[in-house]
Each structure stands twice: as structure tokens, then as C-alpha cells.
Amino acid sequence: MGNFILFLNSFLSYLLQLVVIAVLSGATMFVGIKMRKRKNEQLKSERTDA
């Protein structure tokens, strides 16, 4: 029983790490895409103004 608890503890620890990494990756991709779209709009408006 003790080995099972140790295994479960390790498994849940790695699962939590996976979730944290996935959430951070998703957030950074969302921010990056949003910033790139904003930059594209800014460049597009500068080209039409000139």
C-alpha cells in the first residue's frame, strides 16, 4: 500500500507540472498571437497613411 501511495503522489505531481506547463504555453501563445495581430494592424495603417 505504501508503494502505491508513493506512486500516486509522484504521478499527481507530474500531472500537476504538465497542467501548469500547458496553461503557461497556451497563455503565451495567446498573448503572442494577439501582439502580432496588433503589430500587423499598426504596420498596415502606417503603409496606407504614407
CHARMM-style PDB file with segment names, atoms N, HN, CA, C and O in Angstrom:
ATOM      1  N   MET     1       0.823  -1.202   0.000  1.00  0.00      PROA
ATOM      2  CA  MET     1       0.000   0.000   0.000  1.00  0.00      PROA
ATOM      3  C   MET     1       0.862   1.258   0.000  1.00  0.00      PROA
ATOM      4  O   MET     1       0.523   2.260  -0.629  1.00  0.00      PROA
ATOM      5  N   GLY     2       1.975   1.188   0.712  1.00  0.00      PROA
ATOM      6  HN  GLY     2       2.251   0.373   1.223  1.00  0.00      PROA
ATOM      7  CA  GLY     2       2.860   2.346   0.786  1.00  0.00      PROA
ATOM      8  C   GLY     2       3.455   2.697  -0.565  1.00  0.00      PROA
ATOM      9  O   GLY     2       3.592   3.874  -0.900  1.00  0.00      PROA
ATOM     10  N   ASN     3       3.815   1.663  -1.359  1.00  0.00      PROA
ATOM     11  HN  ASN     3       3.704   0.707  -1.088  1.00  0.00      PROA
ATOM     12  CA  ASN     3       4.378   1.917  -2.683  1.00  0.00      PROA
ATOM     13  C   ASN     3       3.349   2.552  -3.604  1.00  0.00      PROA
ATOM     14  O   ASN     3       3.681   3.410  -4.422  1.00  0.00      PROA
ATOM     15  N   PHE     4       2.091   2.123  -3.466  1.00  0.00      PROA
ATOM     16  HN  PHE     4       1.822   1.426  -2.802  1.00  0.00      PROA
ATOM     17  CA  PHE     4       1.031   2.692  -4.295  1.00  0.00      PROA
ATOM     18  C   PHE     4       0.840   4.175  -3.985  1.00  0.00      PROA
ATOM     19  O   PHE     4       0.651   4.982  -4.895  1.00  0.00      PROA
ATOM     20  N   ILE     5       0.887   4.522  -2.734  1.00  0.00      PROA
ATOM     21  HN  ILE     5       1.041   3.866  -1.995  1.00  0.00      PROA
ATOM     22  CA  ILE     5       0.730   5.931  -2.345  1.00  0.00      PROA
ATOM     23  C   ILE     5       1.894   6.755  -2.876  1.00  0.00      PROA
ATOM     24  O   ILE     5       1.694   7.872  -3.355  1.00  0.00      PROA
ATOM     25  N   LEU     6       3.097   6.222  -2.797  1.00  0.00      PROA
ATOM     26  HN  LEU     6       3.260   5.315  -2.408  1.00  0.00      PROA
ATOM     27  CA  LEU     6       4.263   6.925  -3.335  1.00  0.00      PROA
ATOM     28  C   LEU     6       4.134   7.107  -4.847  1.00  0.00      PROA
ATOM     29  O   LEU     6       4.433   8.174  -5.382  1.00  0.00      PROA
ATOM     30  N   PHE     7       3.681   6.043  -5.532  1.00  0.00      PROA
ATOM     31  HN  PHE     7       3.438   5.176  -5.097  1.00  0.00      PROA
ATOM     32  CA  PHE     7       3.483   6.131  -6.981  1.00  0.00      PROA
ATOM     33  C   PHE     7       2.420   7.166  -7.320  1.00  0.00      PROA
ATOM     34  O   PHE     7       2.610   7.983  -8.221  1.00  0.00      PROA
ATOM     35  N   LEU     8       1.306   7.133  -6.603  1.00  0.00      PROA
ATOM     36  HN  LEU     8       1.152   6.469  -5.872  1.00  0.00      PROA
ATOM     37  CA  LEU     8       0.223   8.082  -6.848  1.00  0.00      PROA
ATOM     38  C   LEU     8       0.686   9.510  -6.594  1.00  0.00      PROA
ATOM     39  O   LEU     8       0.340  10.422  -7.345  1.00  0.00      PROA
ATOM     40  N   ASN     9       1.461   9.703  -5.549  1.00  0.00      PROA
ATOM     41  HN  ASN     9       1.742   8.963  -4.939  1.00  0.00      PROA
ATOM     42  CA  ASN     9       1.995  11.026  -5.239  1.00  0.00      PROA
ATOM     43  C   ASN     9       2.890  11.535  -6.369  1.00  0.00      PROA
ATOM     44  O   ASN     9       2.773  12.691  -6.776  1.00  0.00      PROA
ATOM     45  N   SER    10       3.771  10.692  -6.872  1.00  0.00      PROA
ATOM     46  HN  SER    10       3.866   9.753  -6.541  1.00  0.00      PROA
ATOM     47  CA  SER    10       4.651  11.080  -7.981  1.00  0.00      PROA
ATOM     48  C   SER    10       3.844  11.357  -9.244  1.00  0.00      PROA
ATOM     49  O   SER    10       4.103  12.326  -9.957  1.00  0.00      PROA
ATOM     50  N   PHE    11       2.862  10.495  -9.513  1.00  0.00      PROA
ATOM     51  HN  PHE    11       2.651   9.707  -8.934  1.00  0.00      PROA
ATOM     52  CA  PHE    11       2.035  10.656 -10.710  1.00  0.00      PROA
ATOM     53  C   PHE    11       1.278  11.975 -10.664  1.00  0.00      PROA
ATOM     54  O   PHE    11       1.262  12.709 -11.652  1.00  0.00      PROA
ATOM     55  N   LEU    12       0.657  12.286  -9.546  1.00  0.00      PROA
ATOM     56  HN  LEU    12       0.670  11.690  -8.744  1.00  0.00      PROA
ATOM     57  CA  LEU    12      -0.095  13.535  -9.429  1.00  0.00      PROA
ATOM     58  C   LEU    12       0.826  14.753  -9.494  1.00  0.00      PROA
ATOM     59  O   LEU    12       0.442  15.802 -10.012  1.00  0.00      PROA
ATOM     60  N   SER    13       2.023  14.609  -8.976  1.00  0.00      PROA
ATOM     61  HN  SER    13       2.334  13.757  -8.556  1.00  0.00      PROA
ATOM     62  CA  SER    13       2.987  15.702  -9.040  1.00  0.00      PROA
ATOM     63  C   SER    13       3.356  16.005 -10.499  1.00  0.00      PROA
ATOM     64  O   SER    13       3.367  17.164 -10.914  1.00  0.00      PROA
ATOM     65  N   TYR    14       3.652  14.968 -11.259  1.00  0.00      PROA
ATOM     66  HN  TYR    14       3.643  14.027 -10.922  1.00  0.00      PROA
ATOM     67  CA  TYR    14       3.983  15.166 -12.670  1.00  0.00      PROA
ATOM     68  C   TYR    14       2.781  15.649 -13.471  1.00  0.00      PROA
ATOM     69  O   TYR    14       2.928  16.443 -14.400  1.00  0.00      PROA
ATOM     70  N   LEU    15       1.599  15.172 -13.114  1.00  0.00      PROA
ATOM     71  HN  LEU    15       1.480  14.527 -12.360  1.00  0.00      PROA
ATOM     72  CA  LEU    15       0.384  15.630 -13.781  1.00  0.00      PROA
ATOM     73  C   LEU    15       0.161  17.117 -13.537  1.00  0.00      PROA
ATOM     74  O   LEU    15      -0.218  17.847 -14.452  1.00  0.00      PROA
ATOM     75  N   LEU    16       0.393  17.565 -12.315  1.00  0.00      PROA
ATOM     76  HN  LEU    16       0.701  16.971 -11.571  1.00  0.00      PROA
ATOM     77  CA  LEU    16       0.265  18.982 -11.994  1.00  0.00      PROA
ATOM     78  C   LEU    16       1.288  19.811 -12.779  1.00  0.00      PROA
ATOM     79  O   LEU    16       0.961  20.889 -13.277  1.00  0.00      PROA
ATOM     80  N   GLN    17       2.498  19.323 -12.888  1.00  0.00      PROA
ATOM     81  HN  GLN    17       2.763  18.448 -12.484  1.00  0.00      PROA
ATOM     82  CA  GLN    17       3.516  20.022 -13.673  1.00  0.00      PROA
ATOM     83  C   GLN    17       3.093  20.122 -15.139  1.00  0.00      PROA
ATOM     84  O   GLN    17       3.269  21.167 -15.764  1.00  0.00      PROA
ATOM     85  N   LEU    18       2.543  19.055 -15.682  1.00  0.00      PROA
ATOM     86  HN  LEU    18       2.400  18.206 -15.174  1.00  0.00      PROA
ATOM     87  CA  LEU    18       2.074  19.054 -17.065  1.00  0.00      PROA
ATOM     88  C   LEU    18       0.977  20.092 -17.262  1.00  0.00      PROA
ATOM     89  O   LEU    18       0.982  20.825 -18.251  1.00  0.00      PROA
ATOM     90  N   VAL    19       0.045  20.157 -16.329  1.00  0.00      PROA
ATOM     91  HN  VAL    19       0.040  19.562 -15.526  1.00  0.00      PROA
ATOM     92  CA  VAL    19      -1.049  21.125 -16.431  1.00  0.00      PROA
ATOM     93  C   VAL    19      -0.520  22.547 -16.370  1.00  0.00      PROA
ATOM     94  O   VAL    19      -0.950  23.398 -17.149  1.00  0.00      PROA
ATOM     95  N   VAL    20       0.399  22.817 -15.468  1.00  0.00      PROA
ATOM     96  HN  VAL    20       0.748  22.125 -14.835  1.00  0.00      PROA
ATOM     97  CA  VAL    20       0.965  24.163 -15.346  1.00  0.00      PROA
ATOM     98  C   VAL    20       1.696  24.560 -16.623  1.00  0.00      PROA
ATOM     99  O   VAL    20       1.537  25.682 -17.103  1.00  0.00      PROA
ATOM    100  N   ILE    21       2.492  23.656 -17.174  1.00  0.00      PROA
ATOM    101  HN  ILE    21       2.621  22.744 -16.784  1.00  0.00      PROA
ATOM    102  CA  ILE    21       3.225  23.951 -18.402  1.00  0.00      PROA
ATOM    103  C   ILE    21       2.265  24.186 -19.559  1.00  0.00      PROA
ATOM    104  O   ILE    21       2.477  25.092 -20.365  1.00  0.00      PROA
ATOM    105  N   ALA    22       1.213  23.381 -19.649  1.00  0.00      PROA
ATOM    106  HN  ALA    22       1.041  22.645 -18.995  1.00  0.00      PROA
ATOM    107  CA  ALA    22       0.235  23.534 -20.728  1.00  0.00      PROA
ATOM    108  C   ALA    22      -0.489  24.877 -20.623  1.00  0.00      PROA
ATOM    109  O   ALA    22      -0.695  25.549 -21.634  1.00  0.00      PROA
ATOM    110  N   VAL    23      -0.873  25.267 -19.421  1.00  0.00      PROA
ATOM    111  HN  VAL    23      -0.707  24.721 -18.600  1.00  0.00      PROA
ATOM    112  CA  VAL    23      -1.570  26.543 -19.232  1.00  0.00      PROA
ATOM    113  C   VAL    23      -0.650  27.708 -19.574  1.00  0.00      PROA
ATOM    114  O   VAL    23      -1.068  28.645 -20.256  1.00  0.00      PROA
ATOM    115  N   LEU    24       0.583  27.663 -19.115  1.00  0.00      PROA
ATOM    116  HN  LEU    24       0.922  26.903 -18.562  1.00  0.00      PROA
ATOM    117  CA  LEU    24       1.524  28.744 -19.422  1.00  0.00      PROA
ATOM    118  C   LEU    24       1.808  28.825 -20.919  1.00  0.00      PROA
ATOM    119  O   LEU    24       1.896  29.917 -21.479  1.00  0.00      PROA
ATOM    120  N   SER    25       1.951  27.674 -21.562  1.00  0.00      PROA
ATOM    121  HN  SER    25       1.879  26.787 -21.107  1.00  0.00      PROA
ATOM    122  CA  SER    25       2.195  27.670 -23.007  1.00  0.00      PROA
ATOM    123  C   SER    25       1.013  28.253 -23.766  1.00  0.00      PROA
ATOM    124  O   SER    25       1.191  29.048 -24.688  1.00  0.00      PROA
ATOM    125  N   GLY    26      -0.182  27.861 -23.381  1.00  0.00      PROA
ATOM    126  HN  GLY    26      -0.326  27.215 -22.632  1.00  0.00      PROA
ATOM    127  CA  GLY    26      -1.376  28.395 -24.022  1.00  0.00      PROA
ATOM    128  C   GLY    26      -1.500  29.899 -23.841  1.00  0.00      PROA
ATOM    129  O   GLY    26      -1.857  30.618 -24.774  1.00  0.00      PROA
ATOM    130  N   ALA    27      -1.204  30.368 -22.639  1.00  0.00      PROA
ATOM    131  HN  ALA    27      -0.915  29.783 -21.881  1.00  0.00      PROA
ATOM    132  CA  ALA    27      -1.290  31.805 -22.368  1.00  0.00      PROA
ATOM    133  C   ALA    27      -0.260  32.585 -23.181  1.00  0.00      PROA
ATOM    134  O   ALA    27      -0.571  33.647 -23.721  1.00  0.00      PROA
ATOM    135  N   THR    28       0.952  32.069 -23.268  1.00  0.00      PROA
ATOM    136  HN  THR    28       1.204  31.207 -22.829  1.00  0.00      PROA
ATOM    137  CA  THR    28       1.974  32.785 -24.030  1.00  0.00      PROA
ATOM    138  C   THR    28       1.663  32.771 -25.524  1.00  0.00      PROA
ATOM    139  O   THR    28       1.935  33.752 -26.215  1.00  0.00      PROA
ATOM    140  N   MET    29       1.100  31.681 -26.033  1.00  0.00      PROA
ATOM    141  HN  MET    29       0.880  30.883 -25.472  1.00  0.00      PROA
ATOM    142  CA  MET    29       0.709  31.660 -27.449  1.00  0.00      PROA
ATOM    143  C   MET    29      -0.407  32.661 -27.711  1.00  0.00      PROA
ATOM    144  O   MET    29      -0.389  33.359 -28.725  1.00  0.00      PROA
ATOM    145  N   PHE    30      -1.380  32.736 -26.804  1.00  0.00      PROA
ATOM    146  HN  PHE    30      -1.394  32.169 -25.980  1.00  0.00      PROA
ATOM    147  CA  PHE    30      -2.480  33.678 -26.956  1.00  0.00      PROA
ATOM    148  C   PHE    30      -1.960  35.120 -26.972  1.00  0.00      PROA
ATOM    149  O   PHE    30      -2.353  35.916 -27.824  1.00  0.00      PROA
ATOM    150  N   VAL    31      -1.081  35.448 -26.032  1.00  0.00      PROA
ATOM    151  HN  VAL    31      -0.762  34.801 -25.339  1.00  0.00      PROA
ATOM    152  CA  VAL    31      -0.526  36.803 -25.968  1.00  0.00      PROA
ATOM    153  C   VAL    31       0.310  37.095 -27.203  1.00  0.00      PROA
ATOM    154  O   VAL    31       0.231  38.194 -27.752  1.00  0.00      PROA
ATOM    155  N   GLY    32       1.106  36.137 -27.648  1.00  0.00      PROA
ATOM    156  HN  GLY    32       1.170  35.244 -27.201  1.00  0.00      PROA
ATOM    157  CA  GLY    32       1.946  36.337 -28.822  1.00  0.00      PROA
ATOM    158  C   GLY    32       1.128  36.577 -30.082  1.00  0.00      PROA
ATOM    159  O   GLY    32       1.451  37.464 -30.871  1.00  0.00      PROA
ATOM    160  N   ILE    33       0.085  35.804 -30.274  1.00  0.00      PROA
ATOM    161  HN  ILE    33      -0.177  35.083 -29.632  1.00  0.00      PROA
ATOM    162  CA  ILE    33      -0.774  35.985 -31.449  1.00  0.00      PROA
ATOM    163  C   ILE    33      -1.458  37.339 -31.396  1.00  0.00      PROA
ATOM    164  O   ILE    33      -1.548  38.036 -32.407  1.00  0.00      PROA
ATOM    165  N   LYS    34      -1.940  37.714 -30.217  1.00  0.00      PROA
ATOM    166  HN  LYS    34      -1.867  37.148 -29.395  1.00  0.00      PROA
ATOM    167  CA  LYS    34      -2.620  38.992 -30.055  1.00  0.00      PROA
ATOM    168  C   LYS    34      -1.664  40.159 -30.359  1.00  0.00      PROA
ATOM    169  O   LYS    34      -2.043  41.118 -31.031  1.00  0.00      PROA
ATOM    170  N   MET    35      -0.428  40.069 -29.859  1.00  0.00      PROA
ATOM    171  HN  MET    35      -0.120  39.290 -29.313  1.00  0.00      PROA
ATOM    172  CA  MET    35       0.555  41.124 -30.115  1.00  0.00      PROA
ATOM    173  C   MET    35       0.908  41.195 -31.599  1.00  0.00      PROA
ATOM    174  O   MET    35       1.060  42.286 -32.148  1.00  0.00      PROA
ATOM    175  N   ARG    36       1.037  40.038 -32.250  1.00  0.00      PROA
ATOM    176  HN  ARG    36       0.913  39.152 -31.804  1.00  0.00      PROA
ATOM    177  CA  ARG    36       1.385  40.028 -33.674  1.00  0.00      PROA
ATOM    178  C   ARG    36       0.268  40.634 -34.514  1.00  0.00      PROA
ATOM    179  O   ARG    36       0.536  41.382 -35.454  1.00  0.00      PROA
ATOM    180  N   LYS    37      -0.972  40.319 -34.189  1.00  0.00      PROA
ATOM    181  HN  LYS    37      -1.190  39.711 -33.425  1.00  0.00      PROA
ATOM    182  CA  LYS    37      -2.089  40.899 -34.927  1.00  0.00      PROA
ATOM    183  C   LYS    37      -2.134  42.414 -34.751  1.00  0.00      PROA
ATOM    184  O   LYS    37      -2.403  43.147 -35.703  1.00  0.00      PROA
ATOM    185  N   ARG    38      -1.872  42.877 -33.540  1.00  0.00      PROA
ATOM    186  HN  ARG    38      -1.653  42.281 -32.767  1.00  0.00      PROA
ATOM    187  CA  ARG    38      -1.850  44.311 -33.289  1.00  0.00      PROA
ATOM    188  C   ARG    38      -0.725  44.987 -34.083  1.00  0.00      PROA
ATOM    189  O   ARG    38      -0.911  46.067 -34.643  1.00  0.00      PROA
ATOM    190  N   LYS    39       0.439  44.338 -34.122  1.00  0.00      PROA
ATOM    191  HN  LYS    39       0.590  43.461 -33.667  1.00  0.00      PROA
ATOM    192  CA  LYS    39       1.580  44.875 -34.879  1.00  0.00      PROA
ATOM    193  C   LYS    39       1.254  44.915 -36.373  1.00  0.00      PROA
ATOM    194  O   LYS    39       1.588  45.887 -37.050  1.00  0.00      PROA
ATOM    195  N   ASN    40       0.605  43.864 -36.895  1.00  0.00      PROA
ATOM    196  HN  ASN    40       0.335  43.074 -36.345  1.00  0.00      PROA
ATOM    197  CA  ASN    40       0.235  43.841 -38.308  1.00  0.00      PROA
ATOM    198  C   ASN    40      -0.730  44.962 -38.640  1.00  0.00      PROA
ATOM    199  O   ASN    40      -0.602  45.603 -39.683  1.00  0.00      PROA
ATOM    200  N   GLU    41      -1.699  45.208 -37.760  1.00  0.00      PROA
ATOM    201  HN  GLU    41      -1.804  44.687 -36.912  1.00  0.00      PROA
ATOM    202  CA  GLU    41      -2.647  46.300 -37.983  1.00  0.00      PROA
ATOM    203  C   GLU    41      -1.930  47.648 -37.962  1.00  0.00      PROA
ATOM    204  O   GLU    41      -2.246  48.539 -38.750  1.00  0.00      PROA
ATOM    205  N   GLN    42      -0.972  47.789 -37.062  1.00  0.00      PROA
ATOM    206  HN  GLN    42      -0.716  47.065 -36.421  1.00  0.00      PROA
ATOM    207  CA  GLN    42      -0.232  49.052 -36.970  1.00  0.00      PROA
ATOM    208  C   GLN    42       0.599  49.262 -38.240  1.00  0.00      PROA
ATOM    209  O   GLN    42       0.642  50.373 -38.769  1.00  0.00      PROA
ATOM    210  N   LEU    43       1.246  48.229 -38.726  1.00  0.00      PROA
ATOM    211  HN  LEU    43       1.211  47.327 -38.297  1.00  0.00      PROA
ATOM    212  CA  LEU    43       2.044  48.358 -39.951  1.00  0.00      PROA
ATOM    213  C   LEU    43       1.154  48.622 -41.140  1.00  0.00      PROA
ATOM    214  O   LEU    43       1.524  49.391 -42.028  1.00  0.00      PROA
ATOM    215  N   LYS    44      -0.014  48.004 -41.180  1.00  0.00      PROA
ATOM    216  HN  LYS    44      -0.314  47.379 -40.458  1.00  0.00      PROA
ATOM    217  CA  LYS    44      -0.946  48.196 -42.283  1.00  0.00      PROA
ATOM    218  C   LYS    44      -1.436  49.643 -42.313  1.00  0.00      PROA
ATOM    219  O   LYS    44      -1.541  50.238 -43.386  1.00  0.00      PROA
ATOM    220  N   SER    45      -1.735  50.208 -41.152  1.00  0.00      PROA
ATOM    221  HN  SER    45      -1.650  49.725 -40.281  1.00  0.00      PROA
ATOM    222  CA  SER    45      -2.219  51.588 -41.102  1.00  0.00      PROA
ATOM    223  C   SER    45      -1.088  52.577 -41.442  1.00  0.00      PROA
ATOM    224  O   SER    45      -1.352  53.634 -42.015  1.00  0.00      PROA
ATOM    225  N   GLU    46       0.155  52.249 -41.099  1.00  0.00      PROA
ATOM    226  HN  GLU    46       0.370  51.390 -40.633  1.00  0.00      PROA
ATOM    227  CA  GLU    46       1.277  53.123 -41.445  1.00  0.00      PROA
ATOM    228  C   GLU    46       1.509  53.138 -42.964  1.00  0.00      PROA
ATOM    229  O   GLU    46       1.844  54.177 -43.532  1.00  0.00      PROA
ATOM    230  N   ARG    47       1.330  51.985 -43.614  1.00  0.00      PROA
ATOM    231  HN  ARG    47       1.058  51.141 -43.153  1.00  0.00      PROA
ATOM    232  CA  ARG    47       1.525  51.912 -45.059  1.00  0.00      PROA
ATOM    233  C   ARG    47       0.451  52.704 -45.810  1.00  0.00      PROA
ATOM    234  O   ARG    47       0.746  53.332 -46.827  1.00  0.00      PROA
ATOM    235  N   THR    48      -0.769  52.678 -45.327  1.00  0.00      PROA
ATOM    236  HN  THR    48      -1.008  52.168 -44.501  1.00  0.00      PROA
ATOM    237  CA  THR    48      -1.832  53.400 -46.011  1.00  0.00      PROA
ATOM    238  C   THR    48      -1.755  54.909 -45.756  1.00  0.00      PROA
ATOM    239  O   THR    48      -2.223  55.699 -46.576  1.00  0.00      PROA
ATOM    240  N   ASP    49      -1.173  55.307 -44.633  1.00  0.00      PROA
ATOM    241  HN  ASP    49      -0.794  54.665 -43.967  1.00  0.00      PROA
ATOM    242  CA  ASP    49      -1.029  56.729 -44.319  1.00  0.00      PROA
ATOM    243  C   ASP    49       0.070  57.388 -45.146  1.00  0.00      PROA
ATOM    244  O   ASP    49      -0.029  58.572 -45.467  1.00  0.00      PROA
ATOM    245  N   ALA    50       1.091  56.656 -45.487  1.00  0.00      PROA
ATOM    246  HN  ALA    50       1.171  55.694 -45.227  1.00  0.00      PROA
ATOM    247  CA  ALA    50       2.260  57.247 -46.174  1.00  0.00      PROA
ATOM    248  C   ALA    50       2.034  57.458 -47.633  1.00  0.00      PROA
ATOM    249  OT1 ALA    50       2.924  57.944 -48.331  1.00  0.00      PROA
TER     250      ALA     50
END
